[in-house]
Amino acid sequence: LGPSFETPCTACTTQSHEVSIMPLAEEESNSEGEQQQQQQRKAEVIPDSVDHFLGSLLEAIKSRNIQEINKLYETDFNKLTSMYYEKKKWPSAHAVGDALGNNEELFLILYKELYYRHMFARLTSMVTFQDRVESWKNYMQLLDLMILQLSEGEDLCIALPVQWLWDILDEFIYHYQTYSTYCHKAAKLQKEKEIKELKETPNVFDTTKVLMYLHQLVRYSLIEEWLKNPNETGRGGAFTDESTRLIGYFALVQLLRVHSLLGDYRLAMETIEHMDFHSEVPLFYRTPACHVTVYYYMGFAYMMQRRYVDASRTFQDILAFLSKMSAVNKLSYQFDTMLKKEDQMYVLLLMCNTLCPQQLDESLEKPIREKHADKQVRLQDSVQAFEDLFSYACPKFVAASAPDYENLENFSPNEAHTRQLNLFMSEVKQQQALPTIGSYMKLYTSLQTSKLAQLCETDEEQLRDQLMCVTHKTRQLVHQKEGKPLDGVKQPCSEVEFYLDGDMVHINAQKPHRPHGDVFLEHILKFQDILKRMDKLEK
């Protein structure tokens, strides 16, 4: 991958030529398979509007015109997909190279990233094993190029819009997820052909290699150093180049995601300990998909660490933000993903609020009442509802290693998911009696343990055990708005506080009241927003 990436090239031509386009490809052979491939390439017809789009994209990438690339990527690509490729693949990279008559490696790598992303998002039934392997090879080339330049202290040769930079790493981890699912499904069905192919390619989307790429992007971009002290001078990387800063930042977010998928929630939170949550405008505001990803996985990690107050606050923050947001590209493949993530976060919020009741944001009460009232009732009445809703709202967990293809007798393809589900459900079952005890305690300021045991239909000894369980389960680490995400102070988080004095239970009901100042400030801001909109309409 040579210096041709660093120097803008002359304008592309859209005429058709018989040119070998990719040094990435293997050397030409006269085999029958190669001849068939060439015939398929000749048979591919590229519509004029698509040909014009590809030529314009090549020219914009070569001239580093980010504004034009963004228009082509966000608008034109999605429109052309709807017109011509709703149910079929985009032209192959070979056909595109032949049509453009150029030997542009970087452009073809980026085009293949679009090609495979469209296939994995819209045409899942057409994805073959070879497509998965080729997608991995293409990501290796792209990320190796980035890491090579960053490690040598250079700025990225790739000038792309923020959304595309995010989508590259986001899709990279999605392909890793789907490959893991494919491996475990093949092992479950014990199909000899698929298992043989998987054995021959052990390094494809290997967990260690995926993590290595993300860590190298973080290290060489100097993003953590920039987040610690953005005003430091005399350093390159994230301090001087915005693309480098963004790619390093997005790699941090994907590390949060991967560690969550692997079930290591503490390590997941440690990866974002330097993230700019307290900045006036954090970098994750640059693209809504990044913002949603950060808060979804952070909230889920809090929940799995039994920090329900922090999880509830995290989900409420992002859901309130999404309820006010309108600037989303509805043509983008990310739009449907974001809608599903929003629905999943509502479910997770309801689960956290059932396990540890908290006052919810007023702006969320209406959507919860209209869309999720049935789930709220189910969570109050049934432990099975927790299991069903967890399976719906949790990430698609992955196993850190490939299956043992030599020993598949007792193989469980859903082991990663089952392990996390059992962990969560054991916590739910331990807290089954807590709502009942709390509901009776709210009716009294003090009562004898014998009477409370009678109300709860248990004996005094078991009641004392349950009261100790209540004391333990309702004390949580709570983040104090400052410091790292894992920092916190132990606090009682129950609606009622109590203590035992011999055979008496003394209760202090805690009814949370929202400060009056917060209510007035919220309404002032709402009216200011309305006035600004009215001024715009008048103009």
C-alpha positions in Angstrom: 0.0 0.0 0.0 2.2 2.7 -1.3 2.5 6.5 -1.6 -0.4 6.7 -4.1 -2.7 7.1 -1.2 -1.0 10.2 0.1 -0.9 12.2 -3.1 -4.2 13.2 -4.7 -4.5 11.7 -8.2 -5.8 13.1 -11.4 -9.5 13.0 -12.3 -10.9 9.6 -12.9 -12.3 8.4 -16.1 -15.6 6.5 -16.4 -14.8 4.7 -19.7 -14.5 0.9 -19.7 -11.0 -0.6 -20.1 -9.5 -4.0 -20.0 -7.2 -3.3 -17.0 -6.2 -5.5 -14.1 -7.5 -3.5 -11.1 -6.3 -4.9 -7.9 -2.9 -5.8 -6.7 -4.8 -7.3 -3.8 -6.0 -10.1 -6.0 -3.9 -13.2 -6.8 -1.9 -13.4 -10.0 -3.8 -14.2 -13.2 -4.2 -17.9 -14.0 -5.7 -19.7 -17.0 -7.7 -22.0 -14.9 -11.3 -22.7 -15.7 -12.5 -21.0 -12.5 -10.7 -17.8 -13.4 -12.2 -17.7 -16.9 -15.7 -18.2 -15.3 -15.1 -15.3 -13.0 -14.0 -13.0 -15.9 -17.2 -14.0 -17.8 -19.3 -13.0 -14.8 -17.5 -9.7 -14.6 -18.3 -9.0 -18.2 -21.9 -9.9 -17.6 -22.4 -7.4 -14.8 -24.1 -4.3 -16.1 -23.6 -1.1 -14.2 -26.4 1.5 -14.7 -25.2 5.0 -15.9 -26.3 6.7 -12.6 -24.3 4.1 -10.6 -21.3 4.5 -12.9 -21.5 8.3 -12.4 -21.8 7.8 -8.6 -18.7 5.6 -8.5 -16.7 8.0 -10.6 -17.7 10.9 -8.4 -16.9 9.0 -5.3 -13.4 8.1 -6.6 -12.7 11.7 -7.5 -13.9 13.0 -4.1 -11.8 10.4 -2.2 -8.7 11.3 -4.3 -9.3 15.1 -3.8 -10.1 14.5 -0.1 -13.3 16.4 -0.5 -15.1 15.3 2.8 -18.2 17.4 2.2 -18.8 15.7 -1.3 -17.9 12.3 0.1 -20.5 12.8 2.9 -23.2 13.7 0.3 -22.4 10.7 -1.9 -22.2 8.3 1.1 -25.2 9.4 3.1 -27.6 10.3 0.3 -26.6 9.0 -3.1 -25.5 5.5 -2.0 -28.7 4.9 -0.1 -30.9 6.2 -2.9 -29.1 4.1 -5.5 -29.4 1.0 -3.2 -33.2 1.6 -3.0 -33.4 2.0 -6.8 -31.3 -0.9 -8.1 -29.9 -3.1 -5.3 -32.8 -3.6 -2.8 -32.7 -7.3 -3.4 -29.4 -7.9 -5.2 -25.7 -7.2 -4.7 -23.9 -4.1 -5.8 -21.4 -4.7 -8.6 -18.3 -6.6 -7.6 -15.1 -4.8 -7.0 -13.6 -6.4 -10.1 -16.5 -5.0 -12.3 -16.1 -1.6 -10.7 -12.4 -1.5 -11.4 -13.0 -2.5 -15.0 -15.6 0.2 -15.4 -13.5 3.0 -13.9 -10.3 1.9 -15.7 -8.2 2.7 -12.6 -5.9 0.8 -10.3 -6.9 2.6 -7.2 -6.3 0.3 -4.2 -7.7 2.6 -1.5 -10.9 3.3 -3.4 -11.5 -0.4 -4.1 -10.9 -1.2 -0.4 -13.4 1.4 0.6 -15.8 0.3 -2.1 -15.6 -3.3 -0.9 -16.4 -2.2 2.6 -19.6 -0.7 1.3 -20.3 -3.7 -0.9 -20.0 -6.2 2.0 -21.8 -4.0 4.4 -24.8 -3.8 2.1 -24.7 -7.5 1.7 -24.6 -8.3 5.4 -27.3 -5.7 6.2 -29.8 -6.3 3.4 -29.0 -9.7 1.8 -28.1 -12.0 4.7 -29.4 -15.0 2.8 -26.9 -14.5 0.0 -23.8 -14.2 2.3 -21.5 -17.2 1.7 -18.5 -18.4 3.7 -16.2 -16.9 1.1 -17.9 -13.5 1.5 -17.1 -13.7 5.2 -13.4 -14.5 4.5 -13.1 -11.8 1.9 -14.7 -9.2 4.2 -12.1 -10.1 6.9 -9.3 -9.7 4.4 -10.6 -6.4 3.3 -10.9 -5.1 6.9 -7.3 -6.3 7.5 -6.0 -4.3 4.6 -7.9 -1.2 5.6 -6.9 -1.3 9.3 -3.3 -2.4 8.6 -3.0 0.7 6.4 -4.4 3.0 9.2 -2.2 1.4 11.9 0.9 1.6 9.7 0.5 5.3 9.1 -0.4 6.1 12.7 2.6 4.0 14.0 4.9 6.1 11.9 3.5 9.3 13.2 1.8 10.3 10.0 -1.8 11.7 9.6 -4.3 9.3 8.1 -4.3 9.3 4.3 -8.0 8.4 4.5 -10.1 11.5 4.5 -13.7 10.3 5.2 -16.8 11.9 6.9 -17.4 11.2 10.6 -20.3 8.8 9.9 -18.3 6.6 7.5 -15.4 6.4 9.9 -17.8 5.2 12.6 -19.5 2.8 10.3 -16.2 1.1 9.3 -15.4 0.1 12.9 -19.0 -0.5 13.8 -19.5 -2.9 10.9 -16.1 -4.6 11.6 -17.4 -5.7 15.0 -20.8 -6.6 13.6 -19.1 -9.0 11.1 -17.1 -10.4 14.0 -20.4 -11.1 15.8 -22.1 -12.7 12.9 -19.0 -14.8 12.1 -19.0 -16.2 15.7 -22.7 -17.0 15.3 -22.1 -18.7 12.0 -19.3 -20.8 13.5 -21.5 -22.0 16.4 -24.4 -22.7 14.2 -22.2 -24.8 11.8 -20.9 -26.7 14.8 -24.4 -27.4 16.1 -25.6 -28.7 12.7 -22.3 -30.6 12.3 -22.1 -30.0 8.6 -18.9 -31.5 7.3 -18.3 -28.9 4.5 -18.7 -25.9 6.7 -16.6 -27.4 9.6 -13.8 -28.2 7.1 -13.8 -24.6 5.8 -13.8 -23.2 9.4 -10.9 -25.5 10.4 -8.9 -24.3 7.3 -9.3 -20.6 8.3 -8.8 -20.4 12.1 -7.6 -16.8 12.0 -10.7 -15.3 10.3 -12.3 -12.8 12.8 -10.2 -14.3 15.6 -11.1 -12.6 18.9 -7.4 -11.9 19.8 -6.8 -10.3 16.4 -10.0 -8.2 16.6 -9.0 -6.9 20.0 -5.4 -6.3 18.7 -6.6 -4.1 15.9 -8.8 -2.0 18.2 -6.0 -1.6 20.8 -3.5 -0.6 18.2 -5.8 2.1 16.8 -6.2 3.4 20.4 -2.5 3.3 21.1 -1.1 4.8 17.9 -3.8 7.5 17.6 -2.9 8.8 21.1 -6.6 9.3 21.8 -6.3 8.5 25.5 -3.5 11.0 25.9 -5.6 13.6 24.1 -8.7 12.9 26.3 -6.6 13.3 29.4 -5.1 16.7 28.2 -6.5 18.0 24.9 -4.5 21.2 25.2 -1.1 19.6 25.3 1.2 20.7 22.4 4.0 19.2 20.5 2.4 15.9 19.8 0.8 14.5 16.6 -1.9 11.9 16.2 -5.2 12.9 17.9 -3.7 16.3 18.9 -3.4 17.5 15.4 -5.5 15.4 13.0 -9.3 15.1 13.4 -9.6 11.8 11.5 -7.0 10.2 13.7 -8.8 11.5 16.8 -12.1 10.1 15.6 -10.9 6.7 14.6 -9.1 6.3 17.9 -12.2 7.5 19.8 -14.5 5.1 17.9 -12.0 2.2 18.6 -12.4 2.9 22.3 -16.2 2.7 21.9 -15.9 -0.6 20.0 -13.7 -2.0 22.8 -16.5 -1.2 25.2 -18.8 -3.1 23.0 -16.5 -6.1 22.4 -15.7 -6.6 26.1 -19.5 -6.4 26.9 -20.2 -9.0 24.2 -17.5 -11.2 25.9 -19.2 -10.7 29.3 -16.3 -8.8 30.9 -18.2 -5.7 32.1 -15.6 -4.3 34.4 -13.0 -4.3 31.7 -15.5 -2.8 29.3 -16.1 0.2 31.7 -12.3 0.6 32.2 -11.8 1.1 28.5 -13.9 4.3 28.6 -12.6 5.7 31.9 -11.0 8.7 30.1 -13.9 9.4 27.8 -15.1 13.0 27.6 -18.5 12.6 29.4 -18.0 15.9 31.3 -17.0 17.8 28.2 -19.3 20.5 27.0 -19.7 18.7 23.6 -18.4 15.1 23.8 -17.1 13.5 20.6 -19.8 10.9 20.7 -22.3 13.7 19.9 -20.7 13.7 16.4 -22.8 10.7 15.3 -26.0 9.5 16.9 -25.1 5.8 16.4 -21.9 6.3 18.5 -23.9 8.1 21.2 -26.5 5.3 21.4 -23.7 2.6 21.4 -21.8 4.2 24.3 -24.9 4.5 26.5 -26.5 1.2 25.6 -23.4 -0.8 26.5 -22.5 1.4 29.5 -26.0 1.0 30.9 -26.0 -2.7 30.3 -22.6 -3.1 32.0 -23.9 -1.2 35.0 -27.0 -3.4 35.1 -24.9 -6.6 35.1 -22.8 -5.3 37.9 -25.9 -4.7 40.0 -25.6 -0.9 39.8 -29.3 -0.4 38.9 -29.4 3.3 39.8 -26.5 4.1 37.5 -28.0 1.9 34.8 -31.4 3.6 35.1 -29.8 7.0 34.9 -27.7 6.1 31.9 -30.7 4.7 29.9 -32.9 7.7 30.9 -30.2 10.1 29.7 -30.0 8.6 26.2 -33.7 7.9 25.8 -34.6 11.5 26.7 -32.0 12.7 24.2 -33.4 10.4 21.5 -36.9 11.6 22.2 -35.8 15.1 21.2 -33.6 14.2 18.3 -34.9 14.5 14.7 -31.8 14.7 12.5 -31.4 11.1 11.6 -30.9 9.8 8.0 -33.9 7.5 7.6 -32.4 5.9 4.5 -29.3 4.8 6.3 -29.0 1.1 7.4 -28.2 2.5 10.9 -31.7 3.9 11.2 -33.4 0.6 11.8 -30.6 -0.5 14.2 -31.0 2.6 16.3 -34.8 2.2 16.5 -34.3 -1.4 17.8 -31.6 -0.2 20.3 -34.0 2.5 21.6 -36.7 -0.2 22.1 -34.2 -2.5 23.9 -33.1 0.3 26.2 -36.7 1.0 27.2 -37.0 -2.6 28.2 -33.7 -2.6 30.1 -34.8 0.6 31.9 -38.1 -1.1 33.0 -36.2 -4.1 34.3 -33.8 -1.9 36.3 -36.7 0.1 37.6 -38.5 -3.0 38.7 -35.4 -4.3 40.5 -34.7 -0.9 42.1 -37.6 1.5 41.8 -36.5 5.1 40.9 -38.3 8.2 39.8 -38.3 8.3 36.0 -37.8 11.3 33.7 -41.2 12.9 32.9 -40.5 12.9 29.2 -40.3 9.1 29.2 -43.5 8.4 31.0 -45.7 8.8 28.0 -43.8 6.4 25.6 -43.6 3.9 28.5 -47.3 4.2 29.1 -48.2 3.9 25.3 -45.7 1.3 24.1 -44.4 -0.7 27.1 -47.2 -0.8 29.7 -47.8 -4.5 29.1 -44.1 -5.3 29.8 -44.2 -3.2 32.9 -47.1 -5.3 34.3 -45.4 -8.6 33.3 -42.2 -7.6 35.1 -44.2 -7.0 38.3 -46.0 -10.3 38.1 -43.6 -12.9 36.7 -40.0 -13.9 37.0 -40.3 -15.5 33.5 -40.9 -12.0 32.1 -37.4 -11.1 33.2 -35.9 -14.0 31.3 -37.9 -13.3 28.1 -37.2 -9.6 28.1 -33.5 -10.0 28.9 -33.1 -12.3 25.9 -34.8 -9.7 23.7 -32.9 -6.6 25.0 -29.4 -7.9 25.8 -26.5 -7.8 23.3 -25.8 -10.9 21.1 -23.0 -12.3 23.2 -20.1 -14.1 21.6 -17.7 -16.8 22.8 -14.1 -15.8 23.0 -12.9 -18.8 21.1 -14.1 -21.0 18.3 -15.9 -24.3 19.0 -13.8 -27.5 19.5 -14.7 -29.1 16.2 -13.2 -32.4 17.2 -15.6 -32.7 20.2 -19.1 -31.6 19.4 -21.2 -34.2 21.2 -22.2 -32.0 24.1 -21.8 -28.7 22.3 -24.1 -25.8 23.2 -24.2 -23.1 20.5 -25.9 -20.6 22.9 -23.5 -21.1 25.8 -22.3 -17.5 25.9 -25.9 -16.2 26.1 -27.0 -18.9 28.6 -24.1 -18.0 30.9 -25.1 -14.3 31.1 -28.8 -15.1 31.3 -28.2 -17.5 34.3 -26.1 -14.8 36.0 -28.8 -12.2 35.7 -31.6 -14.5 36.6 -29.9 -15.7 39.8 -29.8 -12.1 40.9 -33.5 -11.6 40.0 -34.6 -14.8 41.9 -32.6 -13.6 45.0 -34.7 -10.4 45.0 -38.1 -12.0 44.5 -39.2 -11.4 48.0 -38.0 -7.8 48.2 -41.0 -6.0 46.6 -43.4 -7.8 48.9 -41.5 -6.9 52.0 -41.1 -3.3 50.9 -44.8 -2.9 50.1 -45.7 -4.0 53.6 -43.0 -1.8 55.2 -44.5 1.3 53.4 -47.7 0.9 55.5 -45.9 1.1 58.9 -43.4 3.2 60.8 -42.6 0.2 63.1 -43.9 -3.3 63.5 -42.9 -6.6 65.2 -41.0 -9.2 63.2 -43.7 -11.8 64.0 -46.4 -9.6 62.4 -44.3 -8.9 59.3 -43.5 -12.6 59.0 -47.2 -13.3 59.1 -47.9 -10.8 56.4 -45.2 -12.2 54.2 -46.4 -15.8 54.9 -43.1 -17.0 56.3 -41.5 -17.7 59.7 -39.4 -15.2 61.7 -36.1 -16.9 61.0 -36.6 -16.8 57.3 -37.9 -13.2 57.5 -34.6 -12.2 59.3 -32.6 -13.8 56.4 -34.8 -11.9 53.9 -34.3 -8.6 55.7 -30.5 -9.1 55.6 -30.9 -9.8 51.9 -32.9 -6.6 51.5 -30.2 -4.6 53.3 -27.5 -6.1 51.1 -29.3 -6.0 47.8 -30.5 -2.4 48.2 -27.0 -1.0 48.9 -25.3 -0.1 45.6 -22.3 1.8 44.3 -23.7 5.0 42.8 -21.8 7.3 40.5 -21.4 10.9 41.8 -21.3 12.8 38.5 -17.5 13.2 38.8 -14.7 10.8 38.2 -14.5 7.6 36.2 -17.6 5.6 35.2 -16.7 2.8 37.7 -16.2 5.2 40.6 -19.1 5.5 43.1 -20.2 5.7 46.7 -22.2 2.9 48.5 -25.7 4.1 49.1 -29.0 2.6 50.2 -31.2 2.6 47.1 -34.5 1.3 48.4 -37.8 3.2 48.7 -37.8 2.3 52.4 -35.0 2.3 55.0 -35.3 0.2 58.1 -33.3 -1.2 61.0 -33.9 -4.0 63.5 -34.1 -3.4 67.2 -34.7 -6.8 68.9 -38.1 -8.0 67.7 -39.1 -4.6 66.2 -38.5 -3.3 62.7 -38.3 0.5 62.5 -39.1 2.0 59.1 -38.3 5.3 57.5 -40.1 5.7 54.2 -38.1 7.5 51.5 -40.3 9.1 49.0 -38.1 10.8 46.4 -39.1 14.4 45.6 -37.8 16.2 42.6 -36.2 19.6 43.6 -38.4 22.5 42.6 -35.5 24.3 40.9 -35.0 21.4 38.5 -38.7 21.5 37.5 -38.6 25.3 36.8 -35.3 25.0 34.9 -36.6 22.2 32.7 -39.7 24.2 31.7 -37.7 27.4 31.1 -35.5 25.5 28.7 -38.6 24.0 27.0 -40.1 27.5 26.5 -36.8 28.8 25.2 -36.6 26.0 22.7 -40.2 26.8 21.5 -39.4 30.5 21.1 -36.3 29.7 19.0 -38.4 27.5 16.7 -41.0 30.2 16.4 -38.4 32.8 15.5 -37.1 30.4 12.7 -40.6 29.9 11.3 -41.1 33.7 11.2 -37.9 34.2 9.3 
